Amino acid sequence: MYNFIDTIPNDNSRNALLSLQTVFNGFNLDELLTDDTGRFVTLSVGGRGVLSKRMNITETPYQHGAREKGFTYDIREIPVKFLIEDKTSNGLRNRFNNLNVFLLGAKKKLEFTDEEAYFIATLQSADIPDEESNSLVGTLIFVCTDPAKRKNSKEINVTDTDGTHIISTQGDTPWSINVVFSEASNKFEFTASNGLYLLLNYTFVAGDRLQIDYVGRRVFLNGNDLRVAVSMSSNYVLLQPGEITLKASHDCDLIYDERYY
């Protein structure tokens, strides 16, 4: 039998949750693993600051230093230090079992309640000490192969008149376009000053709902695949930070997430 360390608050422990909590794939670990007999507490989180860069460097004979040829960002590791405890050894095991269930899956949304941002992450490993008591401090190591930190979702209304907008993001970002046709049309055309161009030749009717995604080049009309309607002249490119001019043959919404590194 483990020795019980009474670190659980006497008041309702759900009300004693800290402001820093871990949410993975929609599961708030601190809330779901905390009750009257035990708890899970996020103690600290790392890896959300400055990212390491992989420098492309070429040494030049007879010159000092080296020549930089750009860089790419390294993968992001996010260590989450946590406390897990229960009044009984069996309860502790059940709490770990439930934790394992909540951490299943790859490339899931990872959030922390002290910041309006999220990552796409996979649990790589966990550093858990030997179970010499029923109150343990361990670390979960999440890996983000896409290292971007995603923040607010932005929505731009695009009309049939040239409009200038600011793409507020630090790095290039994918996008989606949503259209609800208010009248019949034999095409949908979208033009951006950064080279993004879309042309769909199709007979649309009033009430049709069109969604175009940069990721996977997905095109859906009323939930059905419509990639066959995309013209070969279309050019899918990412949105870049800064000023951009947009125009569409029919009112639509351009949606993107702010990305930071």
C-alpha positions as CSV (number, residue, x, y, z in Angstrom):
1,M,0.0,0.0,0.0
2,Y,1.3,3.4,-0.9
3,N,1.8,6.0,1.8
4,F,-0.8,8.7,1.4
5,I,0.4,12.3,1.2
6,D,-2.5,14.6,2.0
7,T,-1.9,17.3,-0.5
8,I,-5.5,17.4,-1.8
9,P,-7.3,20.5,-0.7
10,N,-10.0,20.0,1.9
11,D,-12.4,22.3,0.0
12,N,-13.9,21.3,-3.3
13,S,-10.8,20.5,-5.4
14,R,-12.6,21.3,-8.6
15,N,-12.9,24.9,-7.5
16,A,-9.2,24.9,-6.6
17,L,-8.0,24.2,-10.1
18,L,-5.1,26.4,-11.2
19,S,-5.3,28.8,-14.1
20,L,-2.7,26.7,-16.0
21,Q,-4.5,23.6,-17.3
22,T,-3.7,21.2,-20.1
23,V,-6.2,20.5,-22.9
24,F,-5.4,17.7,-25.4
25,N,-7.7,16.7,-28.2
26,G,-10.5,18.6,-26.4
27,F,-10.0,16.8,-23.0
28,N,-9.1,19.1,-20.1
29,L,-6.8,16.8,-18.1
30,D,-6.9,18.9,-14.9
31,E,-10.7,18.9,-14.8
32,L,-11.4,15.4,-15.9
33,L,-8.8,13.8,-13.6
34,T,-9.7,15.8,-10.5
35,D,-12.4,14.8,-8.0
36,D,-13.0,14.4,-4.3
37,T,-10.4,11.6,-4.0
38,G,-7.6,12.7,-6.2
39,R,-6.4,15.2,-8.8
40,F,-4.2,16.0,-11.8
41,V,-2.5,19.4,-11.7
42,T,-0.5,21.0,-14.5
43,L,2.6,22.5,-12.7
44,S,4.5,24.0,-15.6
45,V,4.8,24.0,-19.4
46,G,7.9,24.5,-21.5
47,G,8.7,24.8,-25.2
48,R,6.3,27.7,-26.0
49,G,8.9,30.3,-26.4
50,V,11.7,30.9,-29.0
51,L,12.2,28.0,-31.5
52,S,15.5,26.7,-32.6
53,K,16.5,27.1,-36.3
54,R,18.2,24.7,-38.6
55,M,20.6,27.0,-40.4
56,N,21.6,26.3,-44.0
57,I,25.3,27.4,-44.0
58,T,28.0,27.1,-46.6
59,E,31.6,27.6,-45.8
60,T,33.5,29.8,-48.4
61,P,37.2,29.2,-48.9
62,Y,39.5,32.1,-48.0
63,Q,36.6,34.1,-46.3
64,H,35.8,34.6,-42.7
65,G,32.8,32.9,-41.2
66,A,30.3,31.3,-43.6
67,R,27.4,32.2,-45.9
68,E,23.9,31.9,-44.8
69,K,21.4,30.4,-47.2
70,G,18.3,30.6,-45.1
71,F,16.9,28.5,-42.3
72,T,14.0,26.3,-41.3
73,Y,12.4,25.9,-37.9
74,D,13.1,22.8,-35.9
75,I,10.4,20.6,-34.4
76,R,8.9,21.8,-31.2
77,E,9.0,19.8,-28.0
78,I,6.5,20.8,-25.2
79,P,7.3,19.3,-21.8
80,V,4.3,19.4,-19.4
81,K,5.2,18.9,-15.7
82,F,2.3,17.6,-13.7
83,L,1.2,16.3,-10.3
84,I,-1.1,13.3,-10.1
85,E,-2.3,11.8,-6.8
86,D,-5.1,9.8,-5.2
87,K,-6.1,8.7,-1.7
88,T,-5.6,5.0,-2.6
89,S,-3.2,3.0,-4.8
90,N,-6.0,1.6,-6.8
91,G,-7.4,5.0,-7.4
92,L,-4.0,6.2,-8.6
93,R,-3.8,3.4,-11.1
94,N,-7.3,4.2,-12.4
95,R,-6.3,7.9,-12.7
96,F,-3.3,6.9,-14.9
97,N,-5.5,4.6,-17.0
98,N,-7.8,7.4,-17.7
99,L,-4.9,9.7,-18.5
100,N,-3.6,7.2,-21.1
101,V,-7.0,7.2,-22.7
102,F,-7.1,11.0,-22.9
103,L,-3.7,11.1,-24.5
104,L,-4.4,8.8,-27.4
105,G,-4.1,9.9,-31.0
106,A,-1.5,11.7,-33.2
107,K,-1.4,15.3,-34.4
108,K,-4.1,16.5,-32.1
109,K,-4.9,20.0,-30.7
110,L,-2.9,20.8,-27.6
111,E,-3.9,23.9,-25.6
112,F,-3.1,25.6,-22.3
113,T,-5.6,27.7,-20.5
114,D,-3.2,30.6,-19.8
115,E,-2.9,31.4,-23.5
116,E,-5.2,31.9,-26.4
117,A,-3.2,29.6,-28.7
118,Y,-2.8,26.0,-29.7
119,F,-0.4,23.5,-31.2
120,I,-0.8,20.3,-33.3
121,A,1.0,17.7,-31.1
122,T,1.5,14.0,-30.4
123,L,2.5,12.6,-27.1
124,Q,6.0,11.2,-27.6
125,S,6.9,10.0,-24.1
126,A,6.3,10.4,-20.4
127,D,8.8,10.6,-17.5
128,I,7.1,9.0,-14.5
129,P,9.0,8.2,-11.3
130,D,8.7,4.9,-9.5
131,E,5.4,4.6,-7.7
132,E,6.7,4.8,-4.1
133,S,3.8,6.9,-3.0
134,N,0.4,7.7,-4.4
135,S,1.4,11.3,-5.1
136,L,3.7,11.6,-8.1
137,V,5.3,14.4,-10.1
138,G,6.0,13.5,-13.8
139,T,6.5,15.0,-17.2
140,L,4.6,14.5,-20.5
141,I,6.7,15.2,-23.6
142,F,4.6,16.4,-26.6
143,V,6.2,16.8,-30.0
144,C,5.0,19.2,-32.7
145,T,6.4,18.2,-36.1
146,D,4.7,21.3,-37.4
147,P,6.2,23.7,-34.9
148,A,3.8,26.6,-35.5
149,K,1.8,28.2,-32.7
150,R,-1.7,28.9,-33.9
151,K,-3.6,31.8,-32.5
152,N,-6.8,33.6,-33.4
153,S,-8.8,32.5,-36.3
154,K,-9.3,35.4,-38.7
155,E,-12.1,35.9,-41.2
156,I,-12.0,38.4,-44.1
157,N,-15.1,39.1,-46.2
158,V,-14.2,39.3,-49.9
159,T,-16.4,40.9,-52.5
160,D,-16.4,41.6,-56.2
161,T,-14.5,44.8,-55.6
162,D,-10.8,44.9,-55.0
163,G,-10.2,45.2,-51.2
164,T,-6.9,45.7,-49.4
165,H,-6.4,43.7,-46.1
166,I,-3.7,42.8,-43.7
167,I,-2.8,39.2,-43.1
168,S,-1.8,39.3,-39.4
169,T,0.5,36.3,-38.9
170,Q,4.2,35.8,-38.4
171,G,4.6,32.9,-40.8
172,D,2.9,31.6,-44.0
173,T,-0.4,30.1,-43.3
174,P,-3.0,27.9,-45.1
175,W,-6.6,29.2,-45.6
176,S,-10.1,28.1,-46.4
177,I,-12.8,29.9,-48.4
178,N,-16.5,29.6,-47.7
179,V,-19.2,30.7,-50.1
180,V,-23.0,30.7,-49.9
181,F,-24.4,31.5,-53.3
182,S,-27.3,34.0,-53.2
183,E,-28.0,33.6,-56.9
184,A,-27.2,31.3,-59.8
185,S,-23.7,31.5,-61.3
186,N,-21.7,29.5,-63.9
187,K,-18.4,30.0,-62.1
188,F,-16.5,31.0,-59.0
189,E,-13.4,33.0,-59.3
190,F,-11.0,34.2,-56.5
191,T,-8.0,36.5,-57.0
192,A,-5.3,37.6,-54.6
193,S,-2.3,39.9,-55.2
194,N,0.1,37.3,-53.8
195,G,-0.6,34.9,-56.7
196,L,-3.4,32.9,-55.2
197,Y,-5.9,32.3,-57.9
198,L,-9.0,30.0,-58.0
199,L,-11.4,29.3,-60.9
200,L,-14.2,26.8,-60.6
201,N,-16.4,26.2,-63.7
202,Y,-19.7,24.8,-62.5
203,T,-23.4,25.7,-62.6
204,F,-24.1,26.9,-59.0
205,V,-27.6,27.6,-57.9
206,A,-28.9,29.9,-55.1
207,G,-28.4,28.3,-51.7
208,D,-25.3,26.2,-52.7
209,R,-22.5,26.1,-50.1
210,L,-19.0,25.9,-51.4
211,Q,-15.9,25.3,-49.3
212,I,-12.3,25.4,-50.6
213,D,-9.3,24.4,-48.4
214,Y,-5.7,24.9,-49.1
215,V,-4.8,21.8,-47.1
216,G,-5.3,18.8,-49.3
217,R,-6.7,21.0,-52.1
218,R,-10.1,20.0,-50.9
219,V,-13.2,21.4,-52.6
220,F,-16.8,20.6,-51.4
221,L,-20.1,21.7,-52.7
222,N,-23.0,20.9,-50.2
223,G,-20.7,18.3,-48.6
224,N,-19.8,16.6,-51.9
225,D,-16.4,16.5,-53.6
226,L,-16.1,19.1,-56.4
227,R,-12.4,19.0,-57.2
228,V,-13.3,18.1,-60.8
229,A,-14.6,21.7,-61.3
230,V,-11.2,23.3,-60.4
231,S,-9.6,24.9,-63.5
232,M,-6.0,23.9,-64.3
233,S,-5.2,27.7,-64.3
234,S,-5.8,27.8,-60.5
235,N,-2.8,28.4,-58.3
236,Y,-2.9,27.3,-54.6
237,V,-0.4,29.3,-52.5
238,L,-0.1,30.1,-48.8
239,L,-1.1,33.4,-47.4
240,Q,1.9,35.5,-46.4
241,P,2.0,38.2,-43.6
242,G,1.4,41.7,-44.7
243,E,-0.8,43.6,-47.1
244,I,-2.9,41.7,-49.7
245,T,-5.5,42.7,-52.2
246,L,-8.5,40.3,-52.6
247,K,-11.4,40.0,-55.0
248,A,-14.0,37.3,-55.8
249,S,-16.8,36.9,-58.3
250,H,-19.2,36.2,-55.4
251,D,-19.2,37.4,-51.8
252,C,-17.2,34.9,-49.7
253,D,-15.2,34.6,-46.5
254,L,-11.5,33.9,-46.4
255,I,-10.5,32.2,-43.1
256,Y,-7.0,31.6,-41.7
257,D,-5.3,31.0,-38.4
258,E,-2.5,33.4,-37.1
259,R,0.7,31.4,-36.9
260,Y,3.7,32.3,-34.8
261,Y,7.2,30.6,-34.3
